[in-house]
Amino acid sequence: MERSYFGPVGTPFEDGTFKLLIEFSEEYPNKPPTVRFVSRMFHPNVYADGSICLDILQNRWSPTYDVSSILTSIQAAQLYQENKREYEKRVTAIVEQSWVDV
């Protein structure tokens, strides 16, 4: 499955469109899918072959994760690396919303 990923606003990746390839083995959801960028990527959490260094795709995988969780984690990790202020702003908004949801 291919998915497009849009670079987060306020980062050097803003306005970029990047393709991800997500491959599921027969062991999914007990084993994580293989996720890699098809588009060229220059990022400390992306290996030269496009594979992604992300804990939920390795040792922290849980069968409760879905594709949306993976894409959100990729975006959050990238935002944390590239624009910590925006990352903290989004986390603060989620924390505030958690009190409204109670």
PALOVO-634727 format. One line per field, with one value per residue (C-alpha): x, y, z. Coordinates in nm, 3 decimals, padded with zeros to 5 digits. Each point is the difference from the previous one (the first is absolute). Layout:
<pts>
xx = (X; ...)
yy = (Y; ...)
zz = (Z; ...)
</pts>
This chain:
<pts>
xx = (00.000; 00.134; -00.091; 00.094; 00.139; -00.004; 00.286; -00.105; -00.059; 00.283; 00.270; 00.249; -00.228; -00.298; -00.161; 00.165; -00.193; 00.171; -00.107; 00.006; -00.019; -00.173; 00.026; -00.187; 00.121; -00.228; 00.091; -00.165; -00.135; 00.225; 00.307; 00.036; -00.021; 00.312; -00.014; 00.244; 00.015; -00.007; 00.076; 00.351; 00.027; 00.274; -00.083; 00.183; -00.276; -00.005; 00.264; 00.156; -00.235; -00.303; -00.086; -00.108; 00.156; -00.309; -00.049; -00.359; 00.122; 00.256; 00.011; -00.308; -00.246; -00.350; -00.279; -00.223; 00.188; -00.143; 00.121; -00.131; 00.205; 00.313; -00.046; -00.072; 00.315; 00.211; -00.136; 00.045; 00.359; 00.082; -00.164; 00.187; 00.332; -00.067; -00.222; -00.008; -00.202; -00.284; 00.021; -00.038; -00.287; -00.188; 00.066; -00.127; -00.318; -00.058; 00.053; -00.248; -00.251; 00.034; -00.155; -00.293; -00.061; -00.031)
yy = (00.000; 00.345; 00.312; 00.362; 00.192; 00.379; 00.185; 00.165; 00.375; 00.201; -00.257; -00.024; -00.271; 00.238; -00.008; -00.334; -00.311; -00.327; -00.355; -00.278; -00.370; -00.206; -00.378; -00.245; -00.355; -00.293; 00.047; 00.343; 00.125; -00.204; 00.133; 00.359; 00.085; 00.105; 00.375; 00.193; 00.318; -00.055; 00.369; 00.118; 00.113; 00.166; -00.039; -00.143; -00.258; -00.126; -00.245; 00.026; -00.272; 00.203; -00.219; 00.185; -00.019; 00.018; -00.196; -00.106; -00.165; -00.201; -00.091; 00.197; -00.144; -00.089; -00.170; 00.292; 00.236; 00.068; 00.190; 00.327; -00.053; -00.064; 00.310; 00.215; -00.131; 00.077; 00.354; 00.056; -00.128; 00.223; 00.303; -00.062; -00.005; 00.297; 00.239; -00.077; 00.313; -00.110; -00.354; 00.133; 00.225; -00.300; -00.210; 00.286; 00.023; -00.375; 00.021; 00.289; -00.190; -00.303; 00.202; 00.104; -00.363; -00.117)
zz = (00.000; -00.089; 00.192; -00.053; 00.291; 00.005; 00.166; 00.327; -00.001; 00.152; -00.082; -00.286; -00.145; -00.030; -00.347; -00.077; -00.099; 00.082; -00.081; 00.257; -00.077; 00.270; -00.032; 00.221; 00.060; 00.073; 00.367; 00.018; 00.243; 00.229; -00.184; -00.121; -00.368; -00.186; -00.064; -00.215; -00.201; -00.375; -00.053; 00.075; 00.359; 00.201; 00.367; 00.305; 00.060; -00.359; -00.123; -00.347; -00.131; 00.116; 00.299; 00.310; 00.345; 00.220; 00.322; -00.075; -00.320; 00.194; 00.368; 00.114; -00.250; 00.118; -00.198; 00.104; -00.234; -00.344; -00.307; 00.141; 00.319; -00.204; -00.216; 00.305; 00.171; -00.305; -00.015; 00.374; -00.006; -00.294; 00.157; 00.327; -00.189; -00.225; 00.196; 00.371; 00.078; -00.232; 00.140; 00.356; -00.112; -00.141; 00.311; 00.219; -00.209; 00.038; 00.376; 00.025; -00.214; 00.227; 00.283; -00.221; -00.096; 00.363)
</pts>
